[in-house]
Amino acid sequence: MISFLLRILFAGFGLWIAAHFVPGISYTGGWPTLAIAAFLLGIVNAIVRPVVFFFTLPITVVTLGLFLLVINAAMLGLVAFFLKDLTVDGFVPALLGSLVIGVISWFGHMILGPHKPPEPR
């Protein structure tokens, strides 16, 4: 559970960095908005992204995986659609924002190490 919360913290930090450096991404409401957006992004990436990935697998293979950038941008746009305090003004800001969030989350993953399920007692 703590690992999940730390991963959400890194995603929220990535979203904060993206909002400050990527024109077209903004939020209102302070850190609670970032926390909710990071949580929703985690849920969307866990549930919706695999389904979208499955149905777009042929185009992902043809583009040698570059279409995954489009899928990540779409997931960020989906979160912004459901969260009125988060604004993403188009595809290019969503693409750049998803790259920033992905790099920060990858860095957090490197610090935390691989996710391990709890050992049975």
N, C-alpha and C positions, 0 to 999 in steps of 0.2 A: 504494500500500500504506500509506503514512504517513497519507494522508487517511482511509482506512478505519479505521485504528487510532485516529486522533483522533476520529472519529465514535463509535466504541465508547467512548472515554474520556468523551465528552459524555453518552452514554446511561448509562454507569455513574454519572456524577456526578448525572444526573437521578434515577436509581434511589436513590442515596444520599440526595438531598434528599427524595424521596418517602417513604423509610423513616423519616426523621426527623420529617416534618411530617404525614404521612397516617396516621391511626390505622388499624391493620389490615394494614399492610405492615411486615414486619420481615425481617431476615436474620441469620444467624449465620455465623461464619467469617471476618469481616473483609473486606479488600479483594479477596482472591482470589475470594470468592463474588460480589462485585459485578462483577468482571471477567468471570467465567464467565457470570453472568446477562446482562450487557450483550452479550456475544458471542452467546449463545443468542437474545436478543431480536433482534439483527441478522439472524441466520439465519432465525428464524421470520418476521420482517417481510419478508425477501427471498423466501422460498419459500412459506410457508403463507398469509400475508396476501393476496397477489394471487389465490390460488385462492378463498379465502373471499369476497373482494371481488367476484369474478366471479359466484359463485353467489348472492350477496345484492344484486346490482346493482339489481333492481327495488325492493326495500325501501329501498335507499339513495337511489334517485331519489325515491321517494314521500316520504321523510322529509327531503328536501333536503340530504342528506349527513350528517345527525345520526347515522345508524346507524353511521357510521365510528367514532364514539366507542365504540360497543358492540364493534365489531371490534377496536379497539385494546385495550380492556379484556380481551377474550377472549385476545388474543395475550400480554398480560402474565400472565393466569391460566394459559395453556398453559406458559409458561416456568416459573412457580412450580410447576406440576404436575410437571415433569420435574426440577426442581432442589430437592432436599429442604431445602437451607439457606435458601431464599427462601420466605416465607410471605405469602400474600395471602388475607385472611379474608373473602372475599365479593365481590359485584359492585360495590358502592359504593366500597370501597377500591381495587379494580382500575380503576374508572373514573377516580377522582381521581388515582391513581398514574399512569395512562396520560396524563392531562392534564399532570401535572407533568413527566413524562419527555418528552412531546412538546414542551412549551414550551422546556425546557432543550436538547433536541436541535435545535429550530428556531433557537435562539440560536446554538448551535454551527455550524449550517449557514450562518447569516448571517456569522459570523466567518470560516469556512473558504472560503466561496464555493461556487459550483456544482461538482459533481464532474465532472472532465474526464478522459477516458481518455488514457493516455500517447500521445504522438505517435510515429508509426512513424519508424524511423531510416533 
